[in-house]
Amino acid sequence: MVAILMSTVRVREKRQITIPSDIGIKAGIEPNDILEVEITTGGILLRPVRSVTQERVNKLMKFAGAGQALMNPIDPDESVRLLREDRDAWTH
């Protein structure tokens, strides 16, 4: 396996790492994406998981957090409609 882009990161106390921005962009990793972690003979491989579930998580995360509407305004009726669609998708 040939490295296209490489960087060094620090493993934090809870074994957490921060993926450098340039690598995340190149890999197509977005905030709140789910990554598959694999141990290989060469080390650790992180691979984005692309699925219907991930798309739903990304949609729901748009509404998460206090003050989100101030940063990303959306029509309240549209918010309710999208949330209901997501709820129905998760429960059916």
Distance bins in CASP14 RR format, pairs under 12 A and 6 or more apart:
PFRMAT RR
TARGET T0000
AUTHOR 0000-0000-0000
RMODE 2
METHOD distances of the structure
MODEL  1
1 40 0 0 0 0 1 0 0 0 0 0 0
1 41 0 0 0 0 1 0 0 0 0 0 0
1 42 1 0 0 1 0 0 0 0 0 0 0
1 43 0 0 0 0 1 0 0 0 0 0 0
1 45 0 0 0 0 1 0 0 0 0 0 0
3 23 0 0 0 0 0 1 0 0 0 0 0
3 26 0 0 0 0 0 1 0 0 0 0 0
3 42 0 0 0 0 0 1 0 0 0 0 0
4 22 0 0 0 0 0 1 0 0 0 0 0
4 23 0 0 0 0 1 0 0 0 0 0 0
4 26 1 0 0 1 0 0 0 0 0 0 0
4 27 0 0 0 0 1 0 0 0 0 0 0
5 19 0 0 0 0 0 1 0 0 0 0 0
5 20 0 0 0 0 1 0 0 0 0 0 0
5 21 0 0 0 0 0 1 0 0 0 0 0
5 22 1 0 0 1 0 0 0 0 0 0 0
5 23 1 0 1 0 0 0 0 0 0 0 0
5 24 0 0 0 0 1 0 0 0 0 0 0
5 25 0 0 0 0 1 0 0 0 0 0 0
5 26 1 0 1 0 0 0 0 0 0 0 0
5 27 0 0 0 0 1 0 0 0 0 0 0
5 28 0 0 0 0 0 1 0 0 0 0 0
6 20 0 0 0 0 1 0 0 0 0 0 0
6 22 0 0 0 0 0 1 0 0 0 0 0
6 23 0 0 0 0 1 0 0 0 0 0 0
6 26 0 0 0 0 0 1 0 0 0 0 0
7 17 0 0 0 0 0 1 0 0 0 0 0
7 18 0 0 0 0 0 1 0 0 0 0 0
7 19 0 0 0 0 1 0 0 0 0 0 0
7 20 1 0 1 0 0 0 0 0 0 0 0
7 21 0 0 0 0 1 0 0 0 0 0 0
7 22 1 0 0 1 0 0 0 0 0 0 0
7 23 1 0 1 0 0 0 0 0 0 0 0
7 24 0 0 0 0 1 0 0 0 0 0 0
7 26 0 0 0 0 0 1 0 0 0 0 0
7 27 0 0 0 0 0 1 0 0 0 0 0
8 17 0 0 0 0 0 1 0 0 0 0 0
8 18 0 0 0 0 0 1 0 0 0 0 0
8 19 0 0 0 0 0 1 0 0 0 0 0
8 20 0 0 0 0 1 0 0 0 0 0 0
8 23 0 0 0 0 0 1 0 0 0 0 0
9 15 0 0 0 0 0 1 0 0 0 0 0
9 16 0 0 0 0 1 0 0 0 0 0 0
9 17 1 0 1 0 0 0 0 0 0 0 0
9 18 1 0 0 1 0 0 0 0 0 0 0
9 19 1 0 0 1 0 0 0 0 0 0 0
9 20 1 0 0 1 0 0 0 0 0 0 0
9 21 0 0 0 0 0 1 0 0 0 0 0
9 23 0 0 0 0 1 0 0 0 0 0 0
9 24 0 0 0 0 0 1 0 0 0 0 0
9 44 0 0 0 0 0 1 0 0 0 0 0
9 46 0 0 0 0 0 1 0 0 0 0 0
10 16 0 0 0 0 1 0 0 0 0 0 0
10 17 1 0 0 1 0 0 0 0 0 0 0
10 18 0 0 0 0 1 0 0 0 0 0 0
10 20 0 0 0 0 0 1 0 0 0 0 0
11 17 1 0 1 0 0 0 0 0 0 0 0
11 18 0 0 0 0 0 1 0 0 0 0 0
11 44 0 0 0 0 0 1 0 0 0 0 0
12 18 0 0 0 0 1 0 0 0 0 0 0
15 37 0 0 0 0 0 1 0 0 0 0 0
15 44 0 0 0 0 0 1 0 0 0 0 0
17 23 0 0 0 0 0 1 0 0 0 0 0
17 24 0 0 0 0 0 1 0 0 0 0 0
17 35 0 0 0 0 0 1 0 0 0 0 0
17 37 0 0 0 0 0 1 0 0 0 0 0
17 44 0 0 0 0 1 0 0 0 0 0 0
17 46 0 0 0 0 1 0 0 0 0 0 0
18 24 0 0 0 0 0 1 0 0 0 0 0
18 29 0 0 0 0 0 1 0 0 0 0 0
18 31 0 0 0 0 0 1 0 0 0 0 0
19 25 0 0 0 0 1 0 0 0 0 0 0
19 26 0 0 0 0 0 1 0 0 0 0 0
19 27 1 0 0 1 0 0 0 0 0 0 0
19 28 0 0 0 0 0 1 0 0 0 0 0
19 29 1 0 0 1 0 0 0 0 0 0 0
19 30 0 0 0 0 0 1 0 0 0 0 0
19 31 0 0 0 0 0 1 0 0 0 0 0
19 33 0 0 0 0 1 0 0 0 0 0 0
19 35 0 0 0 0 1 0 0 0 0 0 0
19 46 1 0 0 1 0 0 0 0 0 0 0
19 48 0 0 0 0 0 1 0 0 0 0 0
20 26 0 0 0 0 1 0 0 0 0 0 0
20 27 0 0 0 0 0 1 0 0 0 0 0
20 29 0 0 0 0 0 1 0 0 0 0 0
21 27 0 0 0 0 0 1 0 0 0 0 0
21 28 0 0 0 0 0 1 0 0 0 0 0
21 29 0 0 0 0 1 0 0 0 0 0 0
21 30 0 0 0 0 0 1 0 0 0 0 0
21 31 0 0 0 0 0 1 0 0 0 0 0
22 28 0 0 0 0 0 1 0 0 0 0 0
22 29 0 0 0 0 0 1 0 0 0 0 0
23 29 1 0 0 1 0 0 0 0 0 0 0
23 46 0 0 0 0 1 0 0 0 0 0 0
23 48 0 0 0 0 0 1 0 0 0 0 0
24 30 0 0 0 0 1 0 0 0 0 0 0
24 31 0 0 0 0 0 1 0 0 0 0 0
24 33 0 0 0 0 1 0 0 0 0 0 0
24 35 0 0 0 0 0 1 0 0 0 0 0
24 46 0 0 0 0 1 0 0 0 0 0 0
24 48 0 0 0 0 1 0 0 0 0 0 0
25 31 0 0 0 0 0 1 0 0 0 0 0
26 48 0 0 0 0 0 1 0 0 0 0 0
27 33 0 0 0 0 1 0 0 0 0 0 0
27 35 0 0 0 0 1 0 0 0 0 0 0
27 45 0 0 0 0 0 1 0 0 0 0 0
27 46 0 0 0 0 1 0 0 0 0 0 0
27 47 0 0 0 0 1 0 0 0 0 0 0
27 48 1 0 0 1 0 0 0 0 0 0 0
27 50 0 0 0 0 0 1 0 0 0 0 0
28 35 0 0 0 0 0 1 0 0 0 0 0
28 46 0 0 0 0 0 1 0 0 0 0 0
28 47 0 0 0 0 0 1 0 0 0 0 0
28 48 1 0 0 1 0 0 0 0 0 0 0
28 50 0 0 0 0 1 0 0 0 0 0 0
29 35 1 0 0 1 0 0 0 0 0 0 0
29 36 0 0 0 0 0 1 0 0 0 0 0
29 46 0 0 0 0 1 0 0 0 0 0 0
29 47 0 0 0 0 1 0 0 0 0 0 0
29 48 1 0 1 0 0 0 0 0 0 0 0
29 49 0 0 0 0 0 1 0 0 0 0 0
29 50 0 0 0 0 0 1 0 0 0 0 0
29 54 0 0 0 0 0 1 0 0 0 0 0
29 58 0 0 0 0 0 1 0 0 0 0 0
30 48 0 0 0 0 1 0 0 0 0 0 0
30 49 0 0 0 0 0 1 0 0 0 0 0
30 50 0 0 0 0 0 1 0 0 0 0 0
30 54 0 0 0 0 1 0 0 0 0 0 0
30 55 0 0 0 0 0 1 0 0 0 0 0
30 57 0 0 0 0 0 1 0 0 0 0 0
30 58 1 0 0 1 0 0 0 0 0 0 0
30 61 0 0 0 0 1 0 0 0 0 0 0
30 62 0 0 0 0 0 1 0 0 0 0 0
31 54 0 0 0 0 0 1 0 0 0 0 0
31 57 0 0 0 0 0 1 0 0 0 0 0
31 58 0 0 0 0 1 0 0 0 0 0 0
31 61 1 0 0 1 0 0 0 0 0 0 0
31 62 0 0 0 0 0 1 0 0 0 0 0
31 64 0 0 0 0 0 1 0 0 0 0 0
32 48 0 0 0 0 0 1 0 0 0 0 0
32 49 0 0 0 0 0 1 0 0 0 0 0
32 53 0 0 0 0 0 1 0 0 0 0 0
32 54 0 0 0 0 1 0 0 0 0 0 0
32 55 0 0 0 0 0 1 0 0 0 0 0
32 56 0 0 0 0 0 1 0 0 0 0 0
32 57 1 0 0 1 0 0 0 0 0 0 0
32 58 1 0 1 0 0 0 0 0 0 0 0
32 59 0 0 0 0 0 1 0 0 0 0 0
32 60 0 0 0 0 1 0 0 0 0 0 0
32 61 1 0 1 0 0 0 0 0 0 0 0
32 62 0 0 0 0 1 0 0 0 0 0 0
32 63 0 0 0 0 0 1 0 0 0 0 0
32 64 0 0 0 0 1 0 0 0 0 0 0
32 65 0 0 0 0 0 1 0 0 0 0 0
33 46 0 0 0 0 0 1 0 0 0 0 0
33 47 0 0 0 0 0 1 0 0 0 0 0
33 48 1 0 1 0 0 0 0 0 0 0 0
33 49 1 0 0 1 0 0 0 0 0 0 0
33 50 0 0 0 0 1 0 0 0 0 0 0
33 51 0 0 0 0 0 1 0 0 0 0 0
33 53 0 0 0 0 0 1 0 0 0 0 0
33 54 1 0 0 1 0 0 0 0 0 0 0
33 55 0 0 0 0 0 1 0 0 0 0 0
33 57 0 0 0 0 1 0 0 0 0 0 0
33 58 1 0 0 1 0 0 0 0 0 0 0
33 61 0 0 0 0 1 0 0 0 0 0 0
34 46 0 0 0 0 0 1 0 0 0 0 0
34 47 0 0 0 0 0 1 0 0 0 0 0
34 48 1 0 0 1 0 0 0 0 0 0 0
34 49 1 0 1 0 0 0 0 0 0 0 0
34 50 0 0 0 0 1 0 0 0 0 0 0
34 51 1 0 0 1 0 0 0 0 0 0 0
34 52 0 0 0 0 0 1 0 0 0 0 0
34 53 1 0 0 1 0 0 0 0 0 0 0
34 54 1 0 1 0 0 0 0 0 0 0 0
34 55 0 0 0 0 0 1 0 0 0 0 0
34 56 0 0 0 0 0 1 0 0 0 0 0
34 57 1 0 0 1 0 0 0 0 0 0 0
34 58 0 0 0 0 1 0 0 0 0 0 0
34 61 0 0 0 0 0 1 0 0 0 0 0
35 44 0 0 0 0 0 1 0 0 0 0 0
35 45 0 0 0 0 1 0 0 0 0 0 0
35 46 1 0 1 0 0 0 0 0 0 0 0
35 47 1 0 0 1 0 0 0 0 0 0 0
35 48 1 0 1 0 0 0 0 0 0 0 0
35 49 1 0 0 1 0 0 0 0 0 0 0
35 50 0 0 0 0 0 1 0 0 0 0 0
35 54 0 0 0 0 0 1 0 0 0 0 0
36 44 0 0 0 0 0 1 0 0 0 0 0
36 45 0 0 0 0 1 0 0 0 0 0 0
36 46 1 0 0 1 0 0 0 0 0 0 0
36 47 1 0 1 0 0 0 0 0 0 0 0
36 48 1 0 0 1 0 0 0 0 0 0 0
36 49 1 0 1 0 0 0 0 0 0 0 0
36 50 0 0 0 0 0 1 0 0 0 0 0
36 51 0 0 0 0 0 1 0 0 0 0 0
36 54 0 0 0 0 0 1 0 0 0 0 0
37 43 0 0 0 0 0 1 0 0 0 0 0
37 44 1 0 0 1 0 0 0 0 0 0 0
37 45 1 0 0 1 0 0 0 0 0 0 0
37 46 1 0 1 0 0 0 0 0 0 0 0
37 47 0 0 0 0 1 0 0 0 0 0 0
37 48 0 0 0 0 0 1 0 0 0 0 0
37 49 0 0 0 0 0 1 0 0 0 0 0
38 44 1 0 0 1 0 0 0 0 0 0 0
38 45 1 0 1 0 0 0 0 0 0 0 0
38 46 1 0 0 1 0 0 0 0 0 0 0
38 47 1 0 0 1 0 0 0 0 0 0 0
38 49 0 0 0 0 0 1 0 0 0 0 0
39 45 1 0 0 1 0 0 0 0 0 0 0
39 46 0 0 0 0 0 1 0 0 0 0 0
40 46 0 0 0 0 0 1 0 0 0 0 0
40 47 0 0 0 0 0 1 0 0 0 0 0
48 54 0 0 0 0 1 0 0 0 0 0 0
48 58 0 0 0 0 0 1 0 0 0 0 0
49 55 0 0 0 0 0 1 0 0 0 0 0
49 57 0 0 0 0 0 1 0 0 0 0 0
49 58 0 0 0 0 0 1 0 0 0 0 0
50 57 0 0 0 0 0 1 0 0 0 0 0
50 58 0 0 0 0 0 1 0 0 0 0 0
51 57 0 0 0 0 1 0 0 0 0 0 0
51 58 0 0 0 0 0 1 0 0 0 0 0
52 58 0 0 0 0 0 1 0 0 0 0 0
52 59 0 0 0 0 0 1 0 0 0 0 0
52 86 0 0 0 0 0 1 0 0 0 0 0
52 89 0 0 0 0 1 0 0 0 0 0 0
52 90 0 0 0 0 0 1 0 0 0 0 0
53 59 0 0 0 0 0 1 0 0 0 0 0
53 60 0 0 0 0 0 1 0 0 0 0 0
53 86 0 0 0 0 0 1 0 0 0 0 0
53 89 0 0 0 0 1 0 0 0 0 0 0
53 90 0 0 0 0 1 0 0 0 0 0 0
54 60 0 0 0 0 0 1 0 0 0 0 0
54 61 0 0 0 0 0 1 0 0 0 0 0
55 61 0 0 0 0 0 1 0 0 0 0 0
55 62 0 0 0 0 0 1 0 0 0 0 0
55 85 0 0 0 0 0 1 0 0 0 0 0
55 86 0 0 0 0 1 0 0 0 0 0 0
55 89 0 0 0 0 1 0 0 0 0 0 0
55 90 0 0 0 0 0 1 0 0 0 0 0
56 62 0 0 0 0 0 1 0 0 0 0 0
56 63 0 0 0 0 0 1 0 0 0 0 0
56 82 0 0 0 0 0 1 0 0 0 0 0
56 83 0 0 0 0 0 1 0 0 0 0 0
56 85 0 0 0 0 1 0 0 0 0 0 0
56 86 1 0 1 0 0 0 0 0 0 0 0
56 87 0 0 0 0 1 0 0 0 0 0 0
56 88 0 0 0 0 0 1 0 0 0 0 0
56 89 1 0 0 1 0 0 0 0 0 0 0
56 90 1 0 0 1 0 0 0 0 0 0 0
56 91 0 0 0 0 0 1 0 0 0 0 0
57 63 0 0 0 0 0 1 0 0 0 0 0
57 64 0 0 0 0 1 0 0 0 0 0 0
57 86 0 0 0 0 1 0 0 0 0 0 0
57 89 0 0 0 0 0 1 0 0 0 0 0
57 90 0 0 0 0 0 1 0 0 0 0 0
58 64 0 0 0 0 0 1 0 0 0 0 0
58 82 0 0 0 0 0 1 0 0 0 0 0
58 86 0 0 0 0 0 1 0 0 0 0 0
59 74 0 0 0 0 0 1 0 0 0 0 0
59 79 0 0 0 0 0 1 0 0 0 0 0
59 81 0 0 0 0 0 1 0 0 0 0 0
59 82 1 0 0 1 0 0 0 0 0 0 0
59 83 0 0 0 0 1 0 0 0 0 0 0
59 84 0 0 0 0 0 1 0 0 0 0 0
59 85 0 0 0 0 1 0 0 0 0 0 0
59 86 1 0 1 0 0 0 0 0 0 0 0
59 87 0 0 0 0 0 1 0 0 0 0 0
59 89 0 0 0 0 1 0 0 0 0 0 0
59 90 0 0 0 0 0 1 0 0 0 0 0
60 68 0 0 0 0 0 1 0 0 0 0 0
60 79 0 0 0 0 0 1 0 0 0 0 0
60 82 0 0 0 0 1 0 0 0 0 0 0
60 83 1 0 0 1 0 0 0 0 0 0 0
60 85 0 0 0 0 0 1 0 0 0 0 0
60 86 1 0 1 0 0 0 0 0 0 0 0
60 87 0 0 0 0 1 0 0 0 0 0 0
60 89 0 0 0 0 0 1 0 0 0 0 0
60 90 0 0 0 0 1 0 0 0 0 0 0
61 68 0 0 0 0 1 0 0 0 0 0 0
61 72 0 0 0 0 0 1 0 0 0 0 0
61 86 0 0 0 0 0 1 0 0 0 0 0
62 68 1 0 0 1 0 0 0 0 0 0 0
62 69 0 0 0 0 0 1 0 0 0 0 0
62 71 0 0 0 0 0 1 0 0 0 0 0
62 72 1 0 0 1 0 0 0 0 0 0 0
62 73 0 0 0 0 0 1 0 0 0 0 0
62 74 1 0 0 1 0 0 0 0 0 0 0
62 78 0 0 0 0 0 1 0 0 0 0 0
62 79 0 0 0 0 1 0 0 0 0 0 0
62 82 0 0 0 0 1 0 0 0 0 0 0
62 83 0 0 0 0 0 1 0 0 0 0 0
62 86 0 0 0 0 0 1 0 0 0 0 0
63 69 0 0 0 0 1 0 0 0 0 0 0
63 71 0 0 0 0 0 1 0 0 0 0 0
63 72 0 0 0 0 1 0 0 0 0 0 0
63 74 0 0 0 0 1 0 0 0 0 0 0
63 76 0 0 0 0 0 1 0 0 0 0 0
63 78 0 0 0 0 0 1 0 0 0 0 0
63 79 1 0 0 1 0 0 0 0 0 0 0
63 80 0 0 0 0 0 1 0 0 0 0 0
63 81 0 0 0 0 0 1 0 0 0 0 0
63 82 1 0 0 1 0 0 0 0 0 0 0
63 83 1 0 0 1 0 0 0 0 0 0 0
63 86 0 0 0 0 1 0 0 0 0 0 0
63 87 0 0 0 0 0 1 0 0 0 0 0
64 71 0 0 0 0 0 1 0 0 0 0 0
64 72 0 0 0 0 0 1 0 0 0 0 0
64 83 0 0 0 0 0 1 0 0 0 0 0
65 71 0 0 0 0 1 0 0 0 0 0 0
65 72 0 0 0 0 0 1 0 0 0 0 0
67 73 0 0 0 0 0 1 0 0 0 0 0
67 74 0 0 0 0 0 1 0 0 0 0 0
68 74 0 0 0 0 1 0 0 0 0 0 0
68 79 0 0 0 0 1 0 0 0 0 0 0
69 75 0 0 0 0 0 1 0 0 0 0 0
69 76 0 0 0 0 1 0 0 0 0 0 0
69 78 0 0 0 0 0 1 0 0 0 0 0
69 79 0 0 0 0 1 0 0 0 0 0 0
72 78 0 0 0 0 0 1 0 0 0 0 0
72 79 0 0 0 0 0 1 0 0 0 0 0
73 79 0 0 0 0 1 0 0 0 0 0 0
74 80 0 0 0 0 0 1 0 0 0 0 0
74 81 0 0 0 0 0 1 0 0 0 0 0
74 82 0 0 0 0 1 0 0 0 0 0 0
74 83 0 0 0 0 0 1 0 0 0 0 0
75 81 0 0 0 0 1 0 0 0 0 0 0
75 82 0 0 0 0 1 0 0 0 0 0 0
76 82 0 0 0 0 0 1 0 0 0 0 0
76 83 0 0 0 0 0 1 0 0 0 0 0
77 83 0 0 0 0 0 1 0 0 0 0 0
77 84 0 0 0 0 0 1 0 0 0 0 0
78 84 0 0 0 0 0 1 0 0 0 0 0
78 85 0 0 0 0 0 1 0 0 0 0 0
79 85 0 0 0 0 0 1 0 0 0 0 0
79 86 0 0 0 0 0 1 0 0 0 0 0
80 86 0 0 0 0 0 1 0 0 0 0 0
80 87 0 0 0 0 0 1 0 0 0 0 0
81 87 0 0 0 0 0 1 0 0 0 0 0
81 88 0 0 0 0 0 1 0 0 0 0 0
82 88 0 0 0 0 0 1 0 0 0 0 0
82 89 0 0 0 0 0 1 0 0 0 0 0
83 89 0 0 0 0 0 1 0 0 0 0 0
83 90 0 0 0 0 0 1 0 0 0 0 0
84 90 0 0 0 0 0 1 0 0 0 0 0
84 91 0 0 0 0 0 1 0 0 0 0 0
85 91 0 0 0 0 0 1 0 0 0 0 0
85 92 0 0 0 0 0 1 0 0 0 0 0
86 92 0 0 0 0 0 1 0 0 0 0 0
END
